[in-house]
Amino acid sequence: MNTETVELVPTEQAVVLAEIIPSAELIKINATDAGLAQLRELAITLSSKPIENNEQYVEVHQAVMVAVKVRTNSAKLAKEIAAPIKENYDKILAEGKRIGEHAKESEDMLRPLKEAYEAEQERIKEERAKAEAAKLAERTNSLVMLGATFDGMTYNVHGVLIDAIELKLPDDEWLDLYGSAKKAYDTEQTRLAEQQRLIEEENARIENERKLEQQRQEEEKVRLENEAKQLAESRRKFEEQQLEFETQAQRQRDEMAKMVVDTQKARLLGIGLIEKDGFMTYDGLEVMPVGSLGLLSADGFEGKVADILERQAKYKADKERQEQEAALYVARAPRLVAIGLIGNGQGGHESDSHRIEWPSIVGFSDEEFDAFITDVVAFQKKAAENEAARIKAEKQAEADRKKANKERQERLKPDKKLITGYLTKVSTLVSPNLKEVEANEFMNRFYADIDRVVIDYKKQLEAL
C-alpha cells in the first residue's frame, strides 16, 4: 500500500475547513475527513487478526507509514499556513492536531501488529541459529558416544575419519557418514565382547573345577559321617538286642517287623538299590526312605517295586542316550573347531558366518552333518577367494598410483631443478654496503625472512 492508493472524497467539513486550509493541500497529504475515515477503516480491518505471512506484514507496514506521513505532514502543513495568518494560528494548529490525532489512532492500531511481526521474525531467526548450533552439538556428541578422538580438525571413530566441517552436511549425507562410523564402532564392540566372553568362559571353567573339588571334599565328609552313623546304628541295635531279653513278646514283634524290613530291603538291594543316608537310592537318586520299609502291605510294596523298576529302566535309557550324545559331540566337535566354529559355552558352536546348536550337533545324521561341514567349507573358500581378489585389486591400485607418481616426478624434474637453482640464487643475494646500524639491522631481518621462505619452499618443492 502507498499514499496514492487511498481514495480521497471531499466532505462538507473539508469545504468549510478550506476557508482556512486550502482543500487542495489537504487532499494532497491525505488529510480530508474522508481520507482519515478510509485510513481508520483500513486500520480496523488489518488489526482484526495477527500477521501470519510477509505479504500481510508489508500491507500493515505500508498502512503504518501512510498514517505516520499523514500525521507528520498535517502538522507541518498547519504550521506553514498558520505562520503568515496570526489571527487564525491557534485554530489552524488545533485542526492540525485533530487531524494528527485521528491519524495517530490508525497508527497506534497497526504499529503493535507491525512490531509483533518484526519481533517474531527476529525470534525465528534466533531459533534457527540455536537449532543449527544444537544440531552441531548433537552430531558432535553422537561421535563422542562412539568413542571418537579429535585432533583439532578431524574426528577418528575407530578408523573412520570425519572432518569437523562435515558436521554441517545435509541430513541425508550426514546419516550415510554417521552410518559408516557406527558400523566401525559396532565392529569394535563385537570384538571386545568376544574377548570378554572368552575371559568369562575361562573364569567359569576355573570356578567349575573349584566347585568339583569342593564337592569331592563334601562327599568324603559325608562318607565318614555315614560310617560313624553305621557304627552308632550297630551300637543301637546291640542295645536293642539287650532289651529284647526283657520281654519275649516285644522281641518277637520286633523280629517279625525286622524280618519284613530286611526282606523288603533285600528285595530292593536285589534290584540294584543301595542304602545311603537313611534312603534307599539308585545311582544317587533317592527312591524311598529306609524308615518306610515294612509300613506298606505286600501288594503295596510290590507296586512300589514295579514303579522303581520302571523308573530304573527310564533312567538307564536316558543315561545311555546322554552318553551316546556326549560321545557323538566329542567325535564331531573337533571337526567344527577345525573349520573355525568355536564352542559358545551353551553347547553350540559358531563363527562370524555360521552357527550350529547342540540339538543339531548330536541330532544330525552323519550325512546331514557332513553336508553342513561341506557347506561351511565351501562358504569359507568363497569368502577367502573374494578377500584374495580384494587384496589383489588394492595392491594393483597402489602399484598404479606409485607408477603415476613416478611418471609425474620425471615430468616435473627439469622444472624442479630450475626452481631449486632460482631459490638458491635468491638466498645468496648480497646486501648493499650500508652505513647506518638501523639499516643493516633491517636488511639482516630481511635476509633472515628470505632464508626461511626459501627453506620452506624447497621443502614444498620436494613434496610436489
C-alpha positions in Angstrom: 0.0 0.0 0.0 1.2 3.6 -0.7 -0.2 7.1 -0.3 -1.6 7.2 -3.8 -3.9 4.1 -3.2 -6.1 5.8 -0.6 -9.2 7.3 -2.3 -9.9 10.8 -1.1 -13.5 12.1 -1.1 -14.0 15.8 0.0 -16.7 16.3 2.6 -18.8 19.3 3.9 -16.3 19.7 6.8 -13.4 19.8 4.4 -15.2 22.5 2.3 -15.6 24.7 5.5 -12.0 24.0 6.5 -10.9 25.1 3.1 -11.6 28.6 4.1 -8.6 28.3 6.5 -6.5 25.5 4.9 -7.0 25.0 1.1 -8.7 21.7 0.4 -6.3 21.0 -2.4 -3.5 21.0 0.2 -5.5 18.6 2.5 -6.2 16.3 -0.4 -2.5 16.4 -1.4 -1.5 14.9 2.0 -4.5 12.6 2.5 -5.8 14.7 5.4 -9.5 15.1 4.4 -12.1 13.5 6.8 -13.0 11.0 4.1 -9.4 10.1 3.7 -9.0 9.7 7.5 -12.1 7.6 7.7 -10.9 5.3 5.0 -7.5 5.1 6.7 -9.2 4.2 10.1 -11.4 1.6 8.4 -8.3 0.0 6.8 -6.6 0.0 10.2 -9.6 -1.6 11.9 -9.7 -4.3 9.2 -5.9 -5.1 9.4 -5.8 -5.1 13.2 -8.6 -7.6 13.5 -6.2 -10.6 13.1 -2.4 -11.2 13.7 0.2 -11.1 10.9 0.8 -14.6 9.5 3.0 -14.0 6.5 5.3 -11.5 4.8 2.6 -10.3 2.4 0.3 -9.3 5.3 3.3 -7.7 7.1 4.1 -5.5 4.0 0.4 -4.4 3.9 0.4 -3.4 7.6 3.8 -1.7 7.3 2.6 0.4 4.4 -0.6 1.4 6.2 1.5 2.5 9.3 3.7 4.6 7.0 0.7 6.3 5.5 -0.7 7.1 9.0 2.7 8.4 10.0 3.0 10.5 6.9 -0.5 12.0 7.2 0.2 12.8 10.9 3.5 14.5 10.3 2.5 16.2 7.0 -0.7 17.6 8.6 1.2 19.2 11.4 3.8 20.6 9.1 1.1 22.0 6.7 -0.8 23.6 9.5 2.3 25.4 10.8 3.2 26.5 7.2 -0.3 28.0 6.6 -0.7 29.4 10.1 2.6 31.3 10.1 1.5 34.3 8.0 -2.0 34.3 9.4 -1.6 35.1 13.1 -5.3 35.6 13.9 -6.2 32.0 12.8 -3.0 30.5 14.2 -4.5 28.6 17.2 -7.5 27.4 15.2 -5.2 26.1 12.4 -2.9 24.4 14.9 -5.9 22.8 16.7 -7.2 21.5 13.4 -3.8 20.1 12.5 -3.6 18.5 15.9 -7.1 16.9 15.4 -6.1 15.5 12.1 -2.8 14.2 13.6 -4.6 12.5 16.5 -7.0 10.8 14.0 -4.0 9.5 12.0 -2.3 8.5 15.3 -5.2 6.4 16.2 -4.8 4.4 13.0 -1.0 4.3 13.6 -1.5 3.0 17.1 -3.8 0.3 16.0 -1.4 -1.0 13.4 2.0 -0.4 14.9 1.7 -3.2 17.5 1.0 -5.7 14.7 4.0 -4.5 12.8 6.3 -4.6 15.8 5.0 -8.0 16.9 5.6 -9.4 13.4 9.1 -8.0 13.3 9.8 -9.4 16.8 8.5 -12.8 15.7 10.8 -12.8 12.6 13.8 -12.0 14.9 12.8 -14.8 17.2 12.5 -17.3 14.3 16.0 -16.2 13.1 17.4 -16.8 16.6 15.7 -20.1 16.9 17.1 -21.2 13.6 20.6 -20.3 14.8 20.0 -22.1 18.0 18.7 -25.2 16.2 21.8 -25.2 13.9 24.1 -25.0 17.0 22.1 -27.7 18.7 22.4 -30.0 15.6 26.2 -29.5 15.5 26.4 -30.2 19.3 24.2 -33.3 18.9 26.3 -34.6 16.0 29.5 -34.0 17.9 28.1 -35.8 20.9 27.0 -38.7 18.8 30.6 -39.1 17.6 31.9 -38.8 21.1 29.5 -41.5 22.2 31.0 -43.8 19.6 34.5 -43.2 21.2 35.7 -40.7 18.6 39.0 -38.9 19.2 39.6 -35.3 17.9 42.9 -33.8 16.8 41.6 -30.3 16.3 40.5 -30.8 12.7 39.3 -34.4 12.3 37.2 -36.9 14.3 38.5 -40.5 14.3 35.9 -43.2 15.0 37.9 -46.5 15.0 39.5 -45.7 11.7 36.6 -43.7 10.1 37.8 -40.1 9.6 35.2 -37.2 9.7 36.4 -33.6 9.2 34.9 -31.1 11.5 33.4 -29.2 8.5 31.4 -32.4 7.7 29.3 -31.9 10.8 27.4 -29.3 8.7 26.5 -31.8 5.9 22.8 -32.1 4.9 20.9 -34.7 7.0 20.9 -37.5 4.3 24.7 -37.1 3.7 25.3 -36.9 7.4 23.3 -40.1 8.1 25.4 -42.0 5.5 28.6 -40.7 7.1 27.4 -41.5 10.6 26.3 -44.9 9.5 30.0 -45.7 8.5 31.2 -44.5 11.9 28.5 -46.5 13.7 29.4 -49.6 11.7 33.1 -49.2 12.7 32.0 -48.7 16.4 29.8 -51.8 16.3 32.6 -53.9 14.8 34.9 -52.8 17.6 32.3 -53.5 20.3 31.8 -57.0 18.9 35.5 -57.7 19.1 35.6 -56.5 22.7 32.5 -58.5 23.6 34.1 -61.7 22.1 37.3 -61.0 24.0 35.3 -60.6 27.3 33.3 -63.7 26.5 36.4 -65.8 26.3 37.7 -64.4 29.5 34.4 -65.2 31.3 34.4 -68.7 29.8 37.9 -69.3 31.2 36.8 -68.0 34.6 33.8 -70.2 34.6 35.9 -73.2 33.8 38.2 -72.4 36.8 35.2 -71.9 39.0 33.7 -75.2 37.9 36.9 -77.0 38.8 36.9 -75.4 42.2 33.3 -76.5 42.8 34.1 -80.0 41.8 36.9 -80.2 44.3 34.7 -78.7 47.0 32.0 -81.3 46.1 34.6 -84.2 46.4 35.6 -82.9 49.8 32.0 -82.7 50.9 31.3 -86.2 49.7 34.3 -87.5 51.6 32.9 -85.8 54.7 29.5 -87.5 54.1 31.1 -90.9 53.8 33.0 -90.5 57.1 29.8 -89.3 58.7 27.9 -92.3 57.3 30.5 -94.7 58.7 30.0 -93.0 62.1 26.3 -93.4 61.7 26.6 -97.0 60.8 28.7 -97.6 63.9 26.2 -95.8 66.0 23.4 -97.8 64.4 25.3 -101.1 65.2 25.6 -99.9 68.8 21.9 -99.0 68.9 21.0 -102.5 67.5 23.1 -104.1 70.1 21.4 -102.2 72.9 18.0 -103.1 71.4 19.0 -106.8 71.4 19.8 -106.5 75.1 16.3 -105.0 75.7 14.7 -107.9 73.8 15.7 -110.2 76.5 13.4 -108.2 78.9 10.2 -109.2 77.2 9.8 -112.1 74.8 6.6 -110.8 73.3 8.2 -107.5 72.4 11.2 -109.2 70.9 9.0 -111.5 68.7 7.1 -108.5 67.4 10.4 -106.6 66.7 11.9 -109.7 65.0 8.8 -110.0 62.8 9.0 -106.4 61.8 12.7 -106.5 61.2 12.2 -109.6 59.1 9.7 -107.8 56.9 12.0 -104.8 56.6 15.0 -107.0 55.9 13.0 -108.9 53.3 11.9 -105.7 51.6 15.4 -104.2 51.8 16.9 -107.4 50.4 14.4 -107.2 47.5 15.4 -103.6 46.9 19.1 -104.4 47.1 18.4 -107.2 44.7 17.2 -104.8 42.0 20.2 -102.6 42.3 19.3 -100.1 45.1 21.7 -99.2 47.9 21.1 -97.8 51.4 22.6 -94.3 51.9 21.8 -91.5 54.4 18.6 -93.2 55.5 17.3 -93.7 52.0 17.2 -96.5 49.5 18.8 -94.9 46.4 19.6 -95.7 42.8 22.7 -94.1 41.3 22.4 -91.1 43.6 18.6 -90.7 43.2 16.6 -91.0 46.5 13.8 -93.6 45.9 12.3 -94.2 49.3 13.2 -93.6 53.0 14.5 -96.7 54.8 12.1 -96.0 57.6 9.1 -96.6 55.3 10.2 -100.2 54.8 7.7 -102.6 56.5 5.0 -100.0 56.6 3.5 -101.0 53.2 1.3 -104.0 52.6 2.7 -106.8 50.5 0.7 -105.6 47.5 1.6 -102.0 48.2 5.3 -102.9 48.4 5.2 -104.9 45.1 3.5 -102.0 43.4 6.4 -99.8 44.8 8.9 -102.3 43.4 7.2 -102.2 40.0 7.3 -98.4 40.0 11.0 -98.5 40.9 11.8 -100.9 38.1 10.0 -98.7 35.6 12.0 -95.6 36.8 15.3 -97.6 36.6 14.6 -98.6 33.0 13.8 -95.0 32.0 16.9 -93.7 33.9 19.2 -96.2 32.2 17.7 -95.3 28.8 18.2 -91.6 29.4 21.7 -92.1 30.7 22.6 -94.2 27.7 21.2 -91.6 25.3 23.1 -88.8 27.1 26.3 -90.9 26.9 25.7 -91.5 23.2 25.1 -87.8 22.6 28.2 -86.9 24.5 30.3 -89.4 22.6 28.9 -88.1 19.3 29.6 -84.5 20.3 33.2 -85.5 21.3 33.6 -87.0 17.9 32.1 -84.1 15.9 33.3 -81.1 17.9 36.9 -81.2 16.6 35.6 -81.1 13.0 33.6 -78.0 13.9 36.6 -76.3 15.6 38.8 -77.3 12.6 36.6 -75.2 10.3 36.5 -72.2 12.7 33.3 -72.8 14.6 34.2 -72.3 18.3 32.2 -73.5 21.3 29.9 -70.8 22.6 29.6 -72.1 26.1 25.9 -73.2 25.6 26.5 -76.5 23.8 26.7 -74.9 20.4 29.4 -73.8 18.0 29.6 -70.6 16.0 31.7 -68.4 13.8 31.2 -65.0 12.2 29.1 -66.5 9.4 27.7 -69.8 10.8 26.1 -71.2 13.9 25.0 -74.8 14.9 23.3 -75.6 18.2 23.7 -78.7 20.4 20.4 -80.4 19.2 21.7 -80.3 15.6 25.3 -81.4 16.5 24.1 -84.6 18.2 20.8 -84.9 16.2 22.1 -84.7 12.6 22.7 -87.9 10.8 26.2 -88.5 9.5 25.1 -87.4 6.1 23.4 -84.3 7.4 26.5 -83.4 9.5 28.8 -84.0 6.6 26.6 -81.8 4.4 26.7 -79.0 6.9 30.6 -79.2 7.1 30.7 -79.2 3.3 28.5 -76.0 3.1 30.6 -74.2 5.7 33.9 -75.1 4.0 32.5 -74.0 0.6 31.3 -70.7 2.0 34.7 -70.1 3.7 36.5 -71.0 0.5 34.4 -68.5 -1.5 35.0 -65.8 1.2 38.7 -66.4 1.1 38.7 -66.2 -2.7 36.8 -62.9 -2.5 39.2 -61.5 0.1 42.2 -62.5 -2.0 40.7 -60.8 -5.0 40.1 -57.6 -3.0 43.7 -57.6 -1.7 45.0 -58.2 -5.2 42.9 -55.2 -6.5 44.2 -53.0 -3.7 47.8 -54.0 -4.5 47.3 -53.2 -8.2 45.7 -49.8 -7.4 48.7 -49.0 -5.1 51.2 -50.0 -7.9 49.3 -47.9 -10.4 49.4 -44.9 -8.0 53.2 -45.3 -7.5 53.7 -45.6 -11.2 51.7 -42.5 -11.9 53.6 -40.6 -9.2 57.0 -41.7 -10.6 56.0 -40.5 -14.0 54.8 -37.2 -12.6 58.2 -36.8 -10.8 60.1 -37.5 -14.0 57.9 -34.9 -15.8 58.5 -32.2 -13.1 62.2 -33.0 -12.7 63.6 -30.3 -15.1 61.3 -27.6 -13.7 62.1 -28.5 -10.1 65.8 -28.3 -10.9 65.3 -24.8 -12.4 63.2 -23.7 -9.4 65.9 -25.1 -7.0 68.6 -23.1 -8.7 66.4 -20.0 -8.6 65.7 -20.3 -4.9 69.4 -20.8 -4.3 70.2 -17.6 -6.1 67.6 -15.7 -4.1 69.1 -17.0 -0.8 72.5 -15.8 -1.8 71.7 -12.1 -2.6 74.3 -9.7 -1.4 73.3 -6.8 0.8 74.3 -3.3 -0.3 77.0 -1.6 1.6 75.0 0.3 4.3 76.5 2.8 6.8 73.7 3.0 9.5 73.2 0.4 12.1 69.4 0.6 11.8 69.6 0.0 8.1 71.9 -3.0 8.5 69.6 -4.5 11.1 66.6 -4.0 8.8 68.5 -5.9 6.0 69.5 -8.6 8.4 65.9 -9.2 9.2 65.0 -9.1 5.5 67.6 -11.8 4.7 66.6 -13.9 7.6 63.0 -13.9 6.4 64.2 -14.7 2.8 66.2 -17.7 4.2 63.1 -19.0 6.0 60.9 -18.6 2.9 63.5 -20.3 0.6 63.8 -23.2 3.0 60.0 -23.6 3.3 59.5 -23.5 -0.5 62.4 -26.0 -1.0 60.5 -28.4 1.3 57.3 -27.8 -0.6 59.2 -28.4 -3.9 60.4 -31.8 -2.6 56.9 -32.8 -1.8 55.5 -31.6 -5.1 
